[in-house]
Amino acid sequence: MVILIGVGRVNSRINYYWRVIATGWCFLLFGLGGLLLTFSVFIWIRLAIRDKYKRKRVAQKTIHNCFRWFIQHMVNLGIMKFKVINEEKLSRRGGQLILASHPTLIDVVLLISLLPETNCIVKKSLFKNPLVRSIISAADYTSNSDDPEELIDSCKKSLDDGQSLIIFPEGTRSVPGEEIKLQRGSARIALSAKKNITPVTITCNPPALMKNVPWYKVPKSPFHITLKVGEDLNVSQFLEKSSMESKQARYLTKYLKDYFTEEANLL
């Protein structure tokens, strides 16, 4: 019995160090893959496809396929497990506004891996980054502009053009054990576009790839990410609550905060 316990501890330690190495490899692979795509595939896409709309579709599908492979690679390495609940509620037709909770570093990778063609909001600084700007530009992702009204208009135009749009209302990753904090920008976008919301709750257990946690601080066992797609939320009820845009956004933001908190506790 003592020998078996000792062997079990050794195997557990080996598994732990393997996942540290595998996690480091995935970070390296993600960076190298971005470089390879930037200086090969996306150069070809920009030069060969002149039509902007077609170029955007091809670029977004390419990113989708790469992210899908990357997530499966992480699963195959034994770093993580991944489950989607109600995946059929994620539309493949476009024009869907997806608001998601944001506990981990790879949340946007997970969502884009499920959606062949979708838009998302990225940091303005990345449009000047020579390593990724050609990818972002080709996919026509939306810049997180310093001007809130400009950002709302860009998102509304994307949705009106039939593009699905991923937004994380928290703006940044949540901190484990702390109350989530939502910004009102996503609510204002939904209300301005008069688009129903598809809420997506993401949980990670045990916690991994969280805010303020180094990548090499992996949990003692593979982390399990669950992504639950909820019923669409009709925004008209919030438009009817008040004639003031600020109050409409406040009501909707509070509802979303309560929703994500409750759903995360249930998963």
C-alpha positions as CSV (number, residue, x, y, z in Angstrom):
1,M,0.0,0.0,0.0
2,V,2.8,2.4,0.9
3,I,4.5,1.6,-2.4
4,L,1.3,2.3,-4.4
5,I,0.8,5.6,-2.6
6,G,4.4,6.6,-3.4
7,V,4.1,5.6,-7.0
8,G,0.8,7.6,-7.2
9,R,2.6,10.7,-5.9
10,V,5.5,10.3,-8.3
11,N,3.0,10.0,-11.3
12,S,1.1,13.0,-10.1
13,R,4.2,15.1,-9.9
14,I,5.4,13.9,-13.3
15,N,1.9,14.8,-14.7
16,Y,2.1,18.3,-13.1
17,Y,5.5,19.1,-14.6
18,W,4.4,17.8,-17.9
19,R,1.5,20.2,-17.9
20,V,3.8,23.1,-17.0
21,I,6.0,22.3,-20.0
22,A,3.0,21.7,-22.2
23,T,1.5,25.0,-21.2
24,G,4.7,26.8,-22.0
25,W,4.9,25.1,-25.3
26,C,1.3,26.2,-26.2
27,F,2.2,29.8,-25.4
28,L,5.3,29.5,-27.6
29,L,3.3,27.8,-30.3
30,F,0.6,30.6,-30.2
31,G,3.3,33.2,-30.7
32,L,5.1,31.3,-33.5
33,G,1.9,30.5,-35.2
34,G,0.9,34.2,-35.2
35,L,4.3,35.1,-36.8
36,L,3.9,32.3,-39.4
37,L,0.4,33.4,-40.3
38,T,1.4,37.1,-40.4
39,F,4.3,36.6,-42.9
40,S,2.8,33.9,-45.1
41,V,-0.9,33.2,-45.1
42,F,-2.2,36.7,-44.4
43,I,0.2,38.4,-46.8
44,W,-1.2,36.1,-49.5
45,I,-4.8,36.9,-48.4
46,R,-4.2,40.7,-48.6
47,L,-2.5,40.5,-52.0
48,A,-4.7,37.8,-53.6
49,I,-8.1,38.9,-52.5
50,R,-9.0,42.4,-53.5
51,D,-12.7,42.4,-52.4
52,K,-12.7,43.6,-48.8
53,Y,-15.8,41.6,-47.8
54,K,-14.5,38.4,-49.3
55,R,-11.0,39.0,-47.7
56,K,-12.6,39.5,-44.3
57,R,-14.6,36.3,-44.6
58,V,-11.5,34.3,-45.6
59,A,-9.4,35.8,-42.9
60,Q,-12.0,35.2,-40.2
61,K,-12.5,31.5,-41.3
62,T,-8.7,31.1,-41.3
63,I,-8.4,32.4,-37.7
64,H,-11.4,30.2,-36.7
65,N,-9.7,27.0,-38.0
66,C,-6.4,27.9,-36.4
67,F,-8.0,28.5,-33.0
68,R,-10.1,25.4,-33.3
69,W,-6.9,23.3,-33.9
70,F,-5.1,25.1,-31.1
71,I,-7.9,24.3,-28.5
72,Q,-7.9,20.7,-29.6
73,H,-4.1,20.6,-29.3
74,M,-4.4,21.8,-25.7
75,V,-7.0,19.1,-25.0
76,N,-4.8,16.4,-26.6
77,L,-1.8,17.5,-24.5
78,G,-3.8,16.9,-21.4
79,I,-3.7,20.5,-20.2
80,M,-7.4,21.1,-20.3
81,K,-10.9,19.7,-20.9
82,F,-13.5,21.7,-22.8
83,K,-17.3,21.4,-22.8
84,V,-20.0,23.5,-24.6
85,I,-23.6,23.5,-23.4
86,N,-26.3,24.5,-25.9
87,E,-23.7,25.1,-28.7
88,E,-26.6,25.0,-31.2
89,K,-27.7,28.4,-29.9
90,L,-24.6,30.0,-31.4
91,S,-25.8,31.2,-34.8
92,R,-23.7,30.4,-37.9
93,R,-25.7,33.0,-39.9
94,G,-24.2,36.1,-38.5
95,G,-25.7,39.2,-36.9
96,Q,-25.6,37.8,-33.4
97,L,-24.5,39.9,-30.4
98,I,-22.6,37.6,-28.0
99,L,-21.8,38.9,-24.5
100,A,-19.6,36.6,-22.5
101,S,-18.1,36.4,-19.1
102,H,-14.3,36.5,-19.0
103,P,-12.5,34.3,-16.5
104,T,-9.5,33.1,-18.6
105,L,-6.8,34.2,-21.0
106,I,-8.2,32.0,-23.8
107,D,-11.9,32.9,-23.7
108,V,-11.8,34.7,-27.1
109,V,-9.9,31.9,-28.6
110,L,-12.6,29.4,-27.4
111,L,-15.4,31.5,-28.8
112,I,-13.8,32.2,-32.2
113,S,-13.0,28.4,-32.4
114,L,-16.8,27.8,-32.4
115,L,-17.8,30.5,-34.8
116,P,-16.5,30.4,-38.4
117,E,-17.1,34.1,-39.1
118,T,-17.3,36.6,-36.3
119,N,-16.1,40.0,-35.3
120,C,-14.6,41.0,-31.9
121,I,-13.2,44.0,-30.2
122,V,-9.4,44.2,-29.9
123,K,-7.1,46.7,-28.2
124,K,-6.3,49.7,-30.3
125,S,-2.5,49.2,-29.7
126,L,-2.6,45.9,-31.5
127,F,-3.4,47.6,-34.8
128,K,0.1,49.1,-34.6
129,N,1.8,45.8,-33.6
130,P,3.8,44.6,-36.7
131,L,3.4,40.9,-35.6
132,V,-0.4,40.8,-35.6
133,R,-1.7,44.0,-37.3
134,S,-2.0,42.3,-40.7
135,I,-4.1,39.5,-39.2
136,I,-6.4,41.9,-37.3
137,S,-6.7,44.2,-40.3
138,A,-7.5,41.4,-42.7
139,A,-10.2,40.0,-40.4
140,D,-11.5,43.6,-40.0
141,Y,-11.8,43.3,-36.2
142,T,-13.2,46.3,-34.4
143,S,-10.7,48.6,-32.6
144,N,-11.3,49.5,-29.0
145,S,-11.4,53.2,-29.7
146,D,-10.7,55.8,-27.1
147,D,-13.9,57.5,-28.2
148,P,-16.9,55.5,-26.7
149,E,-19.3,56.9,-29.3
150,E,-17.0,55.9,-32.1
151,L,-16.7,52.3,-30.7
152,I,-20.5,52.0,-30.3
153,D,-21.0,53.2,-33.9
154,S,-18.4,50.7,-35.2
155,C,-20.1,47.8,-33.4
156,K,-23.5,48.9,-34.5
157,K,-22.4,49.0,-38.1
158,S,-20.8,45.6,-37.9
159,L,-24.0,44.1,-36.5
160,D,-26.1,45.9,-39.1
161,D,-23.9,44.4,-41.8
162,G,-24.7,40.9,-40.6
163,Q,-21.5,40.2,-38.7
164,S,-21.7,38.4,-35.3
165,L,-19.9,40.3,-32.6
166,I,-18.2,39.0,-29.4
167,I,-17.9,41.4,-26.5
168,F,-16.7,40.8,-22.9
169,P,-18.7,43.2,-20.8
170,E,-16.1,43.1,-18.0
171,G,-13.5,44.6,-20.3
172,T,-10.8,42.5,-18.7
173,R,-10.5,39.1,-17.0
174,S,-12.3,38.7,-13.7
175,V,-10.4,38.0,-10.6
176,P,-11.1,34.7,-8.9
177,G,-13.1,35.1,-5.7
178,E,-14.0,38.7,-6.4
179,E,-17.4,40.1,-7.5
180,I,-17.5,40.6,-11.2
181,K,-17.6,44.2,-12.5
182,L,-19.3,45.0,-15.8
183,Q,-18.7,48.1,-17.9
184,R,-21.8,49.8,-19.4
185,G,-20.3,50.0,-22.9
186,S,-21.6,46.5,-24.0
187,A,-25.1,47.4,-22.8
188,R,-25.0,50.7,-24.7
189,I,-24.0,48.8,-27.8
190,A,-26.9,46.3,-27.5
191,L,-29.4,49.1,-26.8
192,S,-28.2,51.3,-29.6
193,A,-28.2,48.5,-32.1
194,K,-31.5,47.2,-30.7
195,K,-30.0,43.7,-30.9
196,N,-31.0,40.8,-28.7
197,I,-28.1,39.4,-26.6
198,T,-26.8,35.8,-26.6
199,P,-25.3,35.5,-23.2
200,V,-22.4,33.0,-22.8
201,T,-21.2,32.0,-19.3
202,I,-17.6,30.7,-19.1
203,T,-16.2,28.9,-16.1
204,C,-12.9,27.3,-15.4
205,N,-12.4,24.7,-12.6
206,P,-9.9,24.5,-11.1
207,P,-8.9,28.2,-11.9
208,A,-6.2,28.6,-14.5
209,L,-4.9,31.3,-16.9
210,M,-6.5,33.8,-14.6
211,K,-5.8,37.5,-14.2
212,N,-2.6,38.3,-12.1
213,V,-1.6,34.6,-12.2
214,P,1.6,33.6,-14.1
215,W,1.1,31.1,-16.9
216,Y,3.4,28.5,-15.2
217,K,1.2,28.4,-12.1
218,V,-0.9,25.5,-13.4
219,P,-3.4,23.7,-11.2
220,K,-2.7,20.3,-9.7
221,S,-5.1,18.7,-12.3
222,P,-6.1,19.6,-15.8
223,F,-8.5,22.5,-15.8
224,H,-12.0,22.1,-17.1
225,I,-13.6,25.0,-19.1
226,T,-17.3,25.0,-19.5
227,L,-19.0,27.3,-21.9
228,K,-22.8,27.6,-21.5
229,V,-24.9,29.4,-24.2
230,G,-28.0,30.9,-22.7
231,E,-31.4,31.9,-24.1
232,D,-31.4,35.1,-26.1
233,L,-32.2,38.2,-24.1
234,N,-34.7,40.6,-25.6
235,V,-33.4,44.2,-25.1
236,S,-36.7,45.8,-25.8
237,Q,-37.8,45.3,-22.2
238,F,-34.9,47.6,-21.1
239,L,-35.7,50.2,-23.7
240,E,-39.2,50.4,-22.3
241,K,-38.1,50.8,-18.7
242,S,-36.9,54.4,-19.3
243,S,-36.5,57.1,-21.9
244,M,-33.0,57.9,-20.7
245,E,-30.2,55.9,-22.3
246,S,-28.1,56.0,-19.2
247,K,-30.8,54.3,-17.1
248,Q,-31.5,51.8,-19.8
249,A,-27.8,50.8,-19.9
250,R,-27.7,50.7,-16.1
251,Y,-30.7,48.4,-15.8
252,L,-29.3,46.1,-18.5
253,T,-25.8,46.0,-17.0
254,K,-27.2,45.1,-13.6
255,Y,-29.3,42.3,-15.1
256,L,-26.2,40.9,-17.0
257,K,-24.1,41.0,-13.8
258,D,-26.7,39.1,-11.8
259,Y,-27.2,36.7,-14.7
260,F,-23.5,35.8,-15.1
261,T,-23.0,35.5,-11.4
262,E,-25.9,33.2,-11.0
263,E,-25.0,31.0,-14.0
264,A,-21.4,30.7,-12.9
265,N,-22.5,29.5,-9.5
266,L,-24.7,26.8,-11.1
267,L,-22.0,25.4,-13.4
